Amino acid sequence: MQKKAQWQVRFGAASWAGEVQVLASGALLNFAFAPYRLVWVAPLMLALLYYYWQVARSTWRALLRGFLFGAGLFTAGVPWIYLTLAQFGGTSATLAVIACALFVGILSVYVALIGGLFALLRRGDGFDPWLFAALWVLGEWVRGVFLTGFPWFDAGYAASAAPLVYWAPLIGVAGLSFVLALAGALVMEAVRGHWRGLWPLFLILVTTPVADRLVFVHRVGQPITASLVQGDIAPGVKWDAQDRRAVIQHYLQLSKKGDGQLVIWPETAVPGYSHELRQHFIPELGRLARVSHRDFLFGLVEGDAYAPDTPIYNAVMSVGRHEDFYRKRHLVPFGEYLPWPNLMGPVLDMFHIPMSGFTAWSGRESPMRAGGARIGVSICYEIAYGPLVTQDLPAANLLVNVSDDAWYGHSNEAEQQLQIGQLRAAEAGRDLLIATNDGITARITHRGRIAARLPPFHAGVLTVVARLYTGMTPYDRMGDGGALGFAGLLALVGLGRSRRYWRRVKGGRLF
């Protein structure tokens, strides 16, 4: 009896070793993303996940391993959520940890469901790697759109550097996620002796130089100079009404250090409502723009603080030769608006999570005219949504993103967002100018390369030469539809091939 008990203990420890390794693999996947940018880590960690899903003895075990992989990925990847709540939101450390655990748990469920579906549909043959990649991409897409979505850490963002980024104008981030997931699965199959399945990877390697030479957009007009202003102002100072004039003067003084014909200030750089800013600040800035022959873009709150029944928008305003507004269309849940207020109100009261009552702009926005360019504007978190950015094309010949990442402290969030911006620029075939409060202010070329940047947590001005482009890439025309359609077709093929799945459905034994 004693020997049997010892054997059971050893077996139990060995049987859970896979779960521990899956959890660690999810955490290590973070090294594929900024600021580490070790792209090879992505297929390697996905290969391990593919293996442990294949050897899972039950659907429940695959679900658990998917959940643990997601828990490792998001726990290590988004600690800046904790900083936002605890450091700037006034939430106690205990409640902030609980809130982050709930957030990570919800995100991990998506990965768990991918694992469960893979366990149900796989048949242990050469189609499994393709099924794995297809389900992975579809799972990322659902996570990015369901319940407002959170598309951070899609595997394709790891491919932000040459040569893989050359494929972005063709297949977008979703397509790159498919390539990396397929590569990981095929390499794992090769390790297990199935070398013939590697032919898709060789095909990608051979055709990548061709993808590099494909031209979908071309320059139009003359390049423009732009001064991107990074204020480095703490949130507590920025939103103190007594410091508003000092904040404005700070940005005006910094703007004098740059000679760009287009001056861009970050998100809500002017912490006030447009209704009251029209009394003094906007007319004064308009006179400065006319005298200096410059155009200004700056973030503010559009609305009237004394009219509580009217909507307010997180907006960007242009002042100069043209006066126009861009209103944010995709808001951050709990940060900028409260979803399901009747349900979530008591939760916010308990956790003391700060939020603002912004309204999402429901209509389409035309490109803003400033500095001699037609500009497709996005605000902060919107840069993570490719179809949203490409809505302004082909009319826009330049992209601008303004952001305030001060809420996330000294974390990796700003670097992660910059990497996302690289893929947006490459997908759209447009230069992207990023102006942030405390980092990272940068210019990204239409090929996704970081051409210039300011160090974070440092006030300064980055003056760059931006080139204007016209035309549309295949991604601009199809969006994520091409990659998702291909992944969906593979998933349907897997569904049709899985006789075991149909037997379980018929017999009522899904697990």
N, C-alpha and C positions, 0 to 999 in steps of 0.2 A: 504493500500500500504506500509505503514511504517513497519507493522508486517511482511509482506511478504519479504521485503528487509532484515529485521533482520534474518528471518528464512533462507534466501538464504545465508547470510554471515556465519551463524552457520553451515549450511550444507557444504559450501565451505571449511571452516576450518577443519571440521571433515573429509571430503573426501580426504584432502591432508595430514591428520595425518599419513596415511599409508606410504606415500612417505618419510616423515620425519623419520619415524621409520625404514624404509628400509635403508635409507642412514646411520643412526646411527648403524644399525646392521652390515652393511658392514665394517664400521670403527672399530667396536668392534671385528670383526673376527680376527683382527691383534693380539689380546691377545692369540689366539690359537697357534701362532708361536713364535719362539725365538725373543727376550730373555725371553718372559713371559711364554710360553709353557703350557698354560692352555688348554689342549686338549679338555675338555668338552665344551669349548666355540664354537668349530667348529660345532658340531651337533646342538647346541642351536641356533646359528645365522642362520644356514642353515634351521632349522625348521621354524624360523620366515619368512625367504624368501619364503619357500614353502607355508606357510599360505597366505602371501600377494599375491603371484602369483595365488593361488587358488581362492581368493576372488576378484581378478581383474575383472572388468566388461567388459573389452575389451582387445583385443590383444595389442593395443597401450599402454594401462595402464600397462600391463605386461612388455612390452618393456621398458617403462620408469622406472619401478621399478627395472628391471634388471640393467639398466644403472646406476641408483642411488646407488644400492648396490655395483656395481663395482667401482663407483666413491669414495664411502666411503672407500672401501677396499684398493684401490691403492693410494689414496691421503694420507691416514694415514700410508701406508706401505712403500712407496718409496720416502720419502723426501730426501733421499741421492742422488737422481738424481739432485735435486736442488743444493745440496752442491757441486757436481761435476762440474756443469756448473758455478755457481756463485763464489765459493771459489777457484777452481783450473783452471777453463776454461777461466776466464777473461770475462765472459758474465755478462752484467748488470743484476741487480736484476729483473727488469721488464721483460726483454727478457727471463731470466731463468724461471720465473713464467709462462710465455706464453708457453714456450717449455714443461714444466712439465705438464701444463694443457692439451696440445695436446696429450702428451704421455698417461696421465691418461684417457683422453677421448677415445683414440683408444682402450685401454685395456678394458674399460667399455663396449664398443660395443659388445664384446664377450659375456658378461654376459647378456646384453640386448637381444641378439639373442637367448640365451638359454630360457629366459623368454617368448619371442614371440613364440618359438616352443612349449614350454610346454602349453601355453594358447591355441594353435591350436589343440594339440593332446590329452589333458587330457579329461577324461569323468566323473570325479567326483566319481570314484569307487576305489576299493582296489588296482588297478594297478597303480594309480597315483604316489605313493611313489617310485615305481620301475622305472617309466618313468622319474621322477624328477632326481633320482640318475644317471640314464643312460645318460640323456642329460647333466647333470652337468659334468660328466667325459668326455664326447665327446667334450664339450665346452672347458674344460681345455686342452685337447689334441690339439685341433685346435689352441688355443692361444699359445701353446708351440712349434708349428711347422710352422704356417703360417707366411710369411714374416720374416723368420729367427727365430721367436718365442721368447716368454718370459714366461718360465714356473715357475716363482716365484709365491708363494702363492697358489700352488695347495693344496687343502685341506688335501691330504694324508700326507703332510710334518708335519702336526700337530701331527701325530702318531709316533713321533720319539722315544718315551720311551716305556718301557714295560707296559702292555703286548701286546699292539697293534702292536708294531714293530716286534713281532714274526711272523706276517703274511707277512712281507716285502719280504722274500725270495720266497714266494709262489705267491703273487699277485702284488707285486710292489706298487709304490706310487699311480698309477692309481686305482688299486684295493682298496687301503686304502681310497682314495677319495670317491669311490663308497660306501664303508661301512659307512663312516661318513655321507655322504649325505643321504643314505637310513635310517640310524639311526635317523637323525633329522626329516625326513619326517614321519617315523613310530611313533615316539614319539608325534609329533603333531597330528597325527591321533588318538593316544591313548588318548590324552588330550580331543579330541572331541568325545570320547566314543568308538572308534574302537580298543579295546584292543587285539582282536585276531590276529591282524596283527603284533604283536610284536614277533611272534615266530622266525623270522630270527635272531633277536638280542639275544634271549636266546640260539639259536643254536651256534652263534658265541662265546658267553661267555663260553659255555660248551666245545667247541672244541679248544679254545685258549690254554689251557694247553697241548693239544696234539700237536698243532703247535710248541709249545716251545720245545718239545722233538724230533721233526723230525731233522735228521742229513743228510745234503746234501754234506758237504765238510769235509775234514779231514786234519790234519796237515801233512806237508811234510818237510823233512830236519830239520835243526837246526834253532832256532830263531836267528835273527840278531839284533845288536844294531844300532840305528840310531840317529844321532844328528841333530835336526831340528833347523835351525838358523833363528832368527827373528831380522832383522836389525833395524827396526823402523827409516827409513830414509824418510824425507819429499820429495814429488815429485819434488819440486823446486830445492832441493839439488841434488837429484839422477840424474836428467837429465842435470845438468850443467857440461859441458865437463871439466871444471877446477877442479871439485870435484871428478872426476872418480877415480883417484888413491886413494884418501882418502876413498871413498866408498869401494873399493876392500880391502884396508888394514883393514877397520872396520870389514868386513866379515871374513877375515883371522884371526883377533884377537879373534873374537867371537868363531870361529871354534875350537880354541885351548882349549876352556873351556869345550868342549865335547869330549868324547872318543869313540864315535860311529864308527863302521867300515864303515858306510855309512853316509855321510854328505850331507844335503840337504839345499840349499839356495833357496829363493823364486823366483817368477816370475821376469824376467828382473833384477835380483839382480846385475848383471854386466851390467851397462848401456852402451853397446857398440855393434858394429857389429862384427860378428865372423871373418870376413876377417882381420880386424885390430887387434883383440884380439889374433890371431894366431901368431903374431909377438913376443909378450912377455908374456902376461898373461897366455895363455893356456899352453905353454911349462913349465912355472914356476909352475903352478898348477899341471901339470903332474908329475914333479919331486917331489913335496911335497907329492902327492898321493903315489908314489912308496916308498919314504922314510918312510912314516908313515903307510903304508899298509892300506890305506883307499881309498874309492871311493867317488867322488864328483858329485853331481847333482846340476846344477845351471841354472837359467834363463838368457837368452841373446837374442839378435836379430841376427838371422842367415841371412847373406847376405853381400853385399858390398855397402857401402855408396857412393862409387865413380862410381858405375855402375847403374845409375837410371833406366835403362830399364830392369833390372833383378829383380825377386821377392824377397821380404824380408819376413821372418817368425818370429812370436813370438814363441820362441823355448826353449827347455831344452836340455842341453848337459851333457853327462857323461864323466868324465875324471878319469882314474885309470887303472884298468886291461882291461877295454874296453872303447873305444871312440865311442859314438853314439849320434844321435840327435832324439828328438821328436819335431815335428812341430804342432802347434795348428791347429785343424781342424774346429772348430766352433768359428768364430770371433764375437766380440761384434759390432753390427751395430752402426755407427757413432763414436764409441770409437776406433775401430781398423781398420775399413774400411768404405767406403762410398757406400751404396747401391744406385743403379740407379743414377750415378753421373750427368747425364745430367739434371735430374729432381731435385735432392736434392742439387746440388752444390750451386745454388743461395740461398737456404734456409740456408745452413751452413754459407755462406758469411754474411747473414743478422744477424744470431744469434751468430756468432763468436764461433761456437762449435768446440773445438779442436779435431782432429782425426788423425790417422796414416794410412799410406798406406800399411798395412800388407796384405799378401795373405794367403788365407786358403789353407792348405795342402789337396790335393784331394785324395791321396792314403791312404791305410791302413798302420798303423804303427805297427811294431812288438814290443813286450815288450822289454824294455831296460834291459841290464844286468849290475848290479852294486851291490856291497855289498853282493854277494852270493845269490841275489834274481833276479827273473824275474819280472820286474815292469811295471804295466800298468799306464802310466802317463796321467794326464789331467792338463790343465792350467786354473785356475780361473773359469770363467763362464761355462766352459765345464762340470763341476761337476753337473750341473743342468740337464744334458741329460743322463738318464739311459742307453739307447741303445748305446750311444757313449762310455760310460765307460765300458760296458760289451763286447765291440768288442774285447778287449784284452784277454778275457777268452775263454777257460780254461788255456791258456798258461801262463798268468800272475799269480803269487802266492802272489803278494803284490800290493796294489794301492798307488799311490802318487799323490797329488794335490799341485801345487804351485800357489801362488796368490799374488797380490799386491792390498790390499784394502785401501791403503792410500788415493786414489782418493775420497773416500766416507766419509772421516772425522770421527767425533765421532757420528756415527749413528748406527742403528741396522743392517746394511747390513752384517757385518762380522758374527754376530750371526746367521742371517738368512742363510747365506751360510754354516756355520758349521752344522746347522740342516739338510740342504739338503745333506751334506756329510754323515751324520749318516744314512740316508736312502739308499744312494748309497752303503755304506759298507755292510749294512744288506742285501740288494738285491743281491749283488755279492758274499757274503760269504767270504770277504777278509778284512784283516786289512787295514786301510786307514791312511796314514801319510800326514798331511797337514802342509806345511811350507809357512808362509806368511810374508810380510814385517812388518806390524804393528799389526797383529792379525786377526784371532785367530789361532796360531800354536798349533797343537794337534795331538794325536793319538786316532783313533777310532777303536774299536775292530770289528771283523767280525760279531758280533751281533748288531752293531750299537750303542754301549755304548761308551761314551767319557771316556777314561781311564786316560788321562793326557792332560794338556793344559797349555799354558802360558797366563798370563794376556795381554790384548791388550795395544798398545801404550807404549810398554816397550821392550827395546833391551835385548835379552837373548838367551839362548840355552836350548832346551828341548831334553834330551837324553832318549830314550825309547827302550824297547825290543819289536820288532815286530815279530809276528809269521806268518809263511808262510803256505798257504792253497792250496789244489788242489781239483778238483771236480767242479761241476756246480749245482747251485740251479735251481728250476723250472723257476724262473724269468730269469736267465742267458740263458736258452734255448728258452723261448717264448718271452722275453721282455714284452712290453706293449700289445702284441697281444692278450693275454688271456683276460685281463680286458676290452680292447677296443672291442674285438669281442663280449663279453657277453653284453656290453653296447649297441653296435650296433644292436645286435639281439633284445634286449628289445625295442630299438627305432623303429625298423621295426614292431614289434608286436603292439606298440602304434600307429604307422601310419596305420596299417591295421585295428585296432579297432575303429579308430576315424571316424565315419560316418559323423560327423559334418564337419571334415576337407575335406572329399571328396565332400560334398555338396557345401562347399565354393569354392573349386577349380573349380567345374563344373559351378557354377554360377558366377565365376569371382570376388567373394567377399572374399578376403583373410583377410581383416581387417574390 
